[in-house]
Amino acid sequence: MRLVGTLAAAVIALGSLTACDTIQGVSDTADKVKLCADAIQLVGFSPDLSDPQKALEDTQAKAKELENLANSSPDEQVKKALTEAANGMQNVGSAADWVQQKADLVAKVSSACGG
């Protein structure tokens, strides 16, 4: 009888661990979805081209925010895509350059995020 009780306790404990793993997996997925949504919003940023200098500064500020998101990503593929996008945004020579690069960077981030 004692063996049955021990086995039952082990099965219950194993079931609890599996449930915890499932909950953690759902939490990780939710975090990734939020991070990716924030990243795509940043990469999709469209500066006001009426003031080219301000547009460039705003784009570089968004790049810094994207870099911070990249640093917080536990997913290496997402981290790499966000870092590349941030570097692309920080290294634009003009707002017009950013407009040309944006579609490619959005596609890379979307792909890394599973979209």
Buried (B, 14 or more C-beta within 10 A) or exposed (E): EEEEEEEEEEEEEEEEEEEEEEEEEEEEEEBBEEBBEBBBEBBBBEBEEEEEEEBBEBBBBBBEBBBEBBEEBEBEEBBBBBBBBBBBBBEBEBBBBBBEBBEEBBEBBBEBBEE
